[in-house]
């Protein structure tokens, strides 16, 4: 209650950031959701409804950021039966994603050999659903948890053409999961933004900490994200692609050929995943907003 009243932290932040371990002076260094929403609103204040929809809708996102999206995808409402048959022939397994969803919800895995055009029509006709082929991730990233695409989250803030990377993490799914989200039992490991190296144990949303990933035993502190310079360059370029959007949490997959955008998050400016190293970014983000 104290953390909510004085710092604007919700219950998830209290647990995941382990705020019970800090005094109020230390807690004041963290950015929490109440203030993050205000700062996000300021940085995105000039965005049109169409620009905002680009991030809220997975179909619009893939179309807008196609230079950074190489995976196979198909938008069900516009797909013919032949389009779907061709997609099934190209992808042994794939995901069906609700175009508007968060926290890993509205996602189902399908095996092409076990489905058909008729079955997909029955399941998804009339719905805004995107079919996506599975990403082939870099072997080093796949080894962290083979059943999920283990993405990198990088938070950018932007004013005009100035972009800063304020924090990020690797998100790894749990055993037998097919999404890496916090809310699906995943573990997030904090990254140094200069080097792309894991700098501290990871955490679940409960605040439970892990040096070794619980499903594979991989020791995470010191792990180097492959192609880190390209990852940073990709999100910087993507951050200026939509003119009036200035606060985005980018989810990036690292493939054997380099980084690929999965999605950009502006509808919930979650500050937990950019502060898991206990390095509060409140002052950094506030200074950027005030001085940019």
N, C-alpha and C positions, 0 to 999 in steps of 0.2 A: 504493500500500500504506500509506504514511504517512497519507494522508487517510482511508482506511478505518479504520485502527486508532485514530487519535487523534480523528477528527471524525465517524466514522460515515457518510462519503460513499461512495456506490457509484460504479461506473465511469461511468454516465450523468451523474451529478452532476459528477464530475470534469471531464468534457469540456464539458458544456453550460454549467456555471458558470465554465469556464476557470480552475479552481483552481490550475493550474500558474503563473498570473500573480501569485498572492498568497502572502504568508508565512503562517505558522501563526496569528499573532495576528489577521490579517485573516480567515482562513478560519473562525476561531472565532465570527465574527459571523453566519455563515450557519446556517440551519436545514437539516439533512440528514435523509435518510429514516429513519435509525435512531432519532433523537430524535423526529422528526415522528410516527412510529408510536406511540411511548410517549405523547406529548402527545395525539394523536388518541384513543388508548385511554382516557385519563383524561377527556377531554371527552365521549366517547360511552359512558362506563362504565355509565350507567343505561339505555341503550337496550335494548328488548326485541328478540327475534328478528324479530318482525313489523315493528318500526320500521326495523331494519337492512335487511330485505328490501325495504323501500320504495325504497331507494337502489340496491340490487343488481339489481333487476329493472325493466326499462324500462316494462313494462306496469303494474306496481304504482306506479311513479313518476308516469306520466301520469295515472293514476286519482287518486292522492293529491293531486297538485298541479294538478288540473284548472282552478282559477281562474287559473293562470299559464300554461296550455297551450291555445292556440287552434287549432293545426294539426289537420288531419284525420288520424285514426289508427284502426287496426282490429287487434284481437288475434286472430290466426289460429285458435288452438284453440277459441275460442268463436264464430267467424264462420260463418254459413250461406253457401251458395252465392249467395243473393240479396244478402247483406251484401257479399260480395266483388265481385259484379257492380256493385253501386251504388258501391263504393269506386273501382273502375276507371273508371267513368263520370265520377266527380268529379275524378280525378287523372290528367293526361296522363303524368306520370312520378312515381315514388315509390321509397322505400327499404324494403327488408325487413331488419329488424334482429333478430339474436339477442337475446332479452330479457336474457340474462346474458352480458355481454362487456365488454371494456375496450380502450383504445388504438385505437379505430376498427376493431377486428376484428369479423368476423361481420356485416358490412353489405354488401348488394348493391343495386345500382341496377336498376330495371326501367322499361320503357316500356309504358304500358298497351296501346297499339295492337299491341304485339308479344307480348303474353301473354294468358292466359285463366284462368278459374277452374280448369280442369283442370290447366293447367301449374303454377299456384301450389300446388294440392293435391299434385301429384306432387313438387314441390320441397320443400314445408314441412310436409306433414301429419305429425303426431306430434312436431313440434318447437315449442318455445316461441318464436314469432316474432311480431314486431310489424310491421305495415305502416304507414308514415307518409308522408303527402303532403309534398312539398317546401315548405319555408318560403319565403315571399316576403320577402327581406331589404331593408333600407333601401338606397337607391341608393348612398349613400356607402360602406356596408359591402360591397356587391356589387362596387363598382369596384376593391376591393383585390385580389380574385381571383374572377372571375365564375363559375368552375366549382364553387365550394364555398360553403356557408354559413359565413361567417367569424365564429366565435362569440367572445364575451367570457368569459374565465374569471375569476371572483371568488371568493377564499377568505374564508369567514366563520368566526369563532370565536364561541362563545356559551356563556354560563352564565346560567341562569334566563332573564330577559328582556333581558339585556345582550348586544348583538351588536356585533362589530367587524369591519371589512373590513381584512384584513392585507396584501393584495396581489392582483395580477391582471395580465392581459395580453389582447391580441387575438391569436387564433389564426387564421392564414391558411393555406389549403392551397396546395400547389404546382400548377404547370400541369397541366391535365387530370385532377387529382384530384377526388374528390367528397366527401372528408372532410378536415377541417382539422387532424387530430391530428399531434403531434410525430412519432409513430412511423410516420406515413404520409408523411413528408417535409415536413411543414408548418413554418412559421416563426412564432414567438411574439414579440410586441412588448410590452414592459412598459408598464403604465399607472400614472399617478398616481391614487390612490384618491379624492382630493378632487375632481378635475376631470374624470377620464376621458380625459386627454390622454396620448398616447404620449410617453414621456420619454427614450427611448434606442433605439439600433438593436435590431432583433430578432435572434433566434438560432435556428438549427436545433439538433437534439439533439447534433450533432457539435461545437457551439460556434462554428461559422462565423457571422459577424455580417453583417447586412444593414441598411443605411439605406433602400434602395429594395427594395420587394418583388420578388423575382427573376422572377416570371412576368409582372408588369404594369409594373414600373418606378415604381410609386407611391412617393413619398417619405414615409416613415412618421413620423419624429420630428415632433411637433407636431400629428399627426392627432387630431381630436376625435371620440370616440365619440358618435353621436347619442343623444339621450334619456338622457344619463348619470345625471341625478338620478333618473329613473324606474328605470333599471337598478339603482342602489344601493338604492332603496326596495323594489324587487321582491325582491332577495336577502335583505334584512333581514326582510321579511315572511315569506318562505319559510323562513328560518332558525329561526323560532319556531313553525312549523306542525307540526313533529314534536317532541314535548316533550322527549325525552331524547337527541337528537342534537345535538352541539355543535361539530363540525368538518366542514365541507362545502366542497368545491370546486364551485361552480355554473357550468355552461355555459349562457350566455344568448345567444339570437339577438336581433338588433335589427331589427325589421320597420318598414315605413313607419308602422305604428300604435303602435309602442313595443316594449318588451322582451317576450320570451317565453322561458320556461325550456325548455332542451333536456334536461338531466339534472343530477343532483347526484352528486358522487363522494366516497365515504367509504372505499371498499375499498382505496385506495392513496393515502395523503395526500402526493402528489407536491409537494415544495416548490420544484422547479425553476422552475415557471411563475409563481411569486409573487416571485421574486428576480432576474429577468433584468436589472434595473436595477443590479445589484451592491449593492443596499441590503439587507444581511442582516436578516432578521426574527426571528432566534432569540430575542433578548431580548424583543421585543414579544410573541411568542406565549407564552413562558415566564412573563412578568410577568402576562399575562392569565389564564393557568391558575392561577398561584399566588395572585393577588389577587382574582379574581372571587368 
